[in-house]
Amino acid sequence: MDDAVRIVATSLIPELAHELLGQLGEVAVADLADRDAIADAAVLVVRSAPVDEAVLERAPRLRAIARTGVGLDKVDVAAASRRGIPVLYAPDAGTGPVAEGTLALIFAASKRLFELRAVLADGRWEERYGYETRDLAGATLGIVGLGRIGSAVAQLAQAIGMEVVAHEPRLGADGHSPGIRTLGLQQLFREADVISLHCNLSDSTRGMIDRALLASTKPGAILVNASRGGIVADEALLLEALDRGWLSAVGLDVFASEPPAADDPLVRDPRVICTPHTIGLTRAWNERVFGSLARDLRLLLAGERPVNVANPETLERAAEGAPR
């Protein structure tokens, strides 16, 4: 393997990732604003920092982009394809951890765990009866986006006795999955006790959850978003929905702007249970994601075909001797 290969991670990566990727070349962590670091990079490992046309122009030696997960909204895949740069990703690695994390947010919101912990910590024991919680068994879970993660959440929810309905933006209301009723988006919001978002961020889903949709929810519903913050048209709408009783609680692992501002009222509201885009980052996730990326980078750098490539046409061009 070429020891001169320089691999630059655009955000902090775990020690395990350093070990796996370090077998392929020199590994460094650098901000995308560091022009010298990017100029020498053969591989960019992308977590949260966006890689667009401007970044690619500063990386003339780039041979691959490795995205740590399934979502590709942080990478301008079209721009990479124009330059013949393969974009590697790990579509299956995070399914289980994110599904479990989503259910954890649903449990915490329905049982009001954070609010009740504050009651205890603040010495307000006598107030404990003033917090009404709810059963999940027998409740209806509405899943928006029935891909890998949405389907895994559906299985977990069914196992605890929830009825599952779903809307798949790519299929409309006519898609089908065994044991799951598929509905139009507005109908799902009217019927579901808990709504969980699991669709990709695209032109068709950006801002999809708007004020009119939130106003149509079953009163006191719970909304959880573990997909992308931009799916909600305006995060301030979530606070309005809570204040108006359209929603009783919100669970968020993602935000439109990451990180959110330190004084963001959404983060500080006790009815909002939020985590810093980390619910899927288990040790097993790290092993699968970086193991997958290291395998595919090894294959690519050796002139062989990687397993998971978002733009496989770049491999055909390379095989035909097209300029990179």
N, C-alpha and C positions, 0 to 999 in steps of 0.2 A: 504494500500500500504506500502511496506517495506521502512521505513524512512532511512534505512542504505544504500539504493542504491546510488552509487556515479556516477554521470554523468559528464563526462569531455568533454568539447568542445575544439577542437584543434585549433580554431581561435576565434576571437571576435564574439559574437552573440548579437543581439539586446535585449533590455530590455524585449520586448514581449516574446522572446524565454526563457529568464530566468524565467519569470512568469509562462509560460506553463510547462516547464520542471521541474521547482521547485516544482510543485505539485506532482512529482513522486519521488523526492529524493533531495540529495545535488548536486548543480550545481557548477562546477568550470571551469575556462578557464586555460589551461596549454599547453605549448609547448610539442610536442612529445618527445623532448629530456629530459624532466623532468621524469626521471625513476620512482621516488616515486609516482608522480601523476598518471602515467599510470598504475603502478602496482596495485593500489587500484581501478581502474575504472571498473565499471560494464557495462557502456555504453560509447562509444566514439561517439561524434557528429562531423562529418567530413565535413569541408567546402573546404579548399584548400590544407591542408597538407596531403600528401599521407600516407595511412595505408597499409604497406606491411607485409611480413612474419616476419621481424625483430621486427616491432612494436608489432605484435601479440604475439611474444615470451615474450615480456616485460609486457604483460597484461594477466596474468593467470586467473584473475577473470572476464574477459570480458564475458558478456552475450548477447550483441548486439552492432552492429554498425549502426548508423543513418546517412545517407548521405543526405545533404541538397539540394536535387534537383534530376534530372533524370540521369545525367551522373555518371557512376560508374568507370571511369578510375582512380579515386583517391583511389580506394579501391581494394585490391587484393581479389576479391570475391572468387576465387578458394581456396586461403589459408584460408579464413574465413570458407568456407564450410568444409574443411578438419577438422577444429576444432569444427565444429557444431555450429558456431556463425552466427545467422541470420543477414543479411544486409538489413536494412529498407531504403526506399527511397520515394521520392514524385514525381512520374512521370508526373503528370498533373499540378502541381502548377505553374510552370514557363512559360507555353506555351504563354499565352497572353502578359505578360510583356516583354519577350524576343522578341516576334514577333514585338511588338510596338517599342522596342528599335532598332531592326534591321532596321525598316522603318525609324526611326529617323536618323540613320547613313546614309542611302541611300539618304534621303532628304538633309542632311547637306553636303554630298559629291557632289551631283548633283547641288546644289545651291551655293556651295563653301562658306558656311556661315562663317567658321572659318577664311578663307583667307580674305574675305570681311570685317569681323569685324576688322581684323588687319589693313586693309587699312584705315578704319575710325578712329581707335584708334591712329594710327600713323600720322594722319593729312595728308594722301595722297589722299584726296578727288578726285582730277583730274585723279587718276589712276583707278577709279571705272569702267570705260568703257573697260578696258583692260582685264577684267575677264569674260570669256564667261561661262554662265551657260546653263543648258539643261532642257528640259521638260521631265517629267516622263510619262505623259499620252501619249500612243502610243509607248513607248519604250518597249523593251523586257527584262524581268527579268528572268535570269536563276538560278534556285534553285538546289543546289546539296545536296540532302538529303530531301526526302519528307515525313518525319515523322510528329509528332505533331506540332513542331515549324515551320518546313518548309511549312507545309500545311496552318498554320495560316498566315504566311507571304504571301503566294500565295493569300489567300482571301483578305488581306488588299491591296495588289498590284493590284489585279483585280478591286477592288472598286475604285481605282483612275485612271483606264483606261490602266493599263499595260497589255501587253500580257505575259503570264507565260509559260515557258518551264522548264522541270525538268529532273534531272538525279538522280535515286535512286541507290546508290552503291549496295544495297542488292538485287536489281531486274535487274540490267543492264538496257538496253534500252527498255525492253519489258514491264515494269510496266505500269500501267494506272491509271489516276485520272481524273475525269470528268472536261472537259474544259482546260486541261493541256496536251500539247504535251510532251512526254517523249523522250529524246534523249541520245545518247552516250555522254560521258563526253567531248570528243574533239569537237563534233558537237555543243554542248551547248556553249563551250567557243568561238567558231567561230561566233555564232549567237547572243549571248546575249549582250545587252548594259550595263546591270548591272548583276553581278554574286554574289550570296549570298550563303555562306556555312553553312549547317545545318546537317552535318552527325556526328555520333559518332566517337570517336577516337578508332581505332582498328588496328590490324595488316594489314588489307586490305586498310585502309584509311590513315594510317600514311605516310606522305610525298607524298600524292596523287597529290597535286598541285605542279608540278615541273616546271623547266625552259621551257621545250618543250611545256608544256600546256599553260603557260603564254605567250609564244611567239606566240601562235596560236590565241590569243584573237582578237576579233574585235577591231581595233585600237581605243584607248581612252576609253575603257570600265572602269567601276567602279567595284572593288572587295570589298566585305564586308565579314568579318569572325566573327560570333558570336557563333561559336561552340567550337572548340579547336585549339590552336595554332599549334599543331603538325601535323595538316593536310597539312600545307604548308611545303614543303621539307626544305626550308631555307628562313628565313624571309628577308635576304639580297636580295633575288630574287625579292621581292616586290619593293625595291628601284630601282633595275635595270629595272624592268618593267615600273616604272614611268619615269625613265630617258630616256628609249627607246621609250616611247609613246605607249607601249602596253596597259598600264593603264593610266587613267587621274587622278584617285583618289583612295584611299584605306580607308576603315573604319574597325577598329579593336576594338573588346572588349576582345580579348583573345591573348595570346602570348605563344610561345613555352616554355619560361622560365618566371615564374611569381613570383615576379615582374620583369619586364625587367630592365636592367641596367639604371641608371639615365642618362647616356650619350649615350644611344642607339639612333643612328641616325634615326631609324624608328619613334621613339616617337617624335623626334624634327622636323621632316620634315613637312612643312605646308600643303603638299598634303595628309598627313595621318591624319585622324580624329580618335583619339583613346580614349578609356575609360578603366578604370582599372578593367575589368571583373565585371561590375556592372549594365549593362543596364537593367537587369531583376529584380534588387533588390528593388522593390517598397514595400510600406507598405503592400499592399494587398498580394504581394508575400510572405512576412514574415509571415503574418497571415495564409496563406494556407499551406506553407511548414512546419512551426513549429507546426501548429495545427495538420497536418497530422502525423508528426513524434511523437508528444506527444500522440495522440490517439493510434498509433500502438505500441508505447512503453508501454503504459498502458495495452493494451491487452496482449502483450507478457509477461510482468512481472506478470500478473494475471493468466498466464497459458492458455490464449486464443489465437486464431489465428489472427495475424495482417492482415491488408488489403493489403499492398504493401511490398512484400518481394522479393528481387532479387534472393535469393537462397532458395526456399520453401522446398527443400529436408531436410534442417536442422530442420524444424518443425516436419517433419515426424519422423526423427531420435529421436528427443526429446520425441515425443509422445510414441515411442516404448521403451523408457528407455535407449537409447544409451548414452554412456558417452559423456560429453560435454567438 
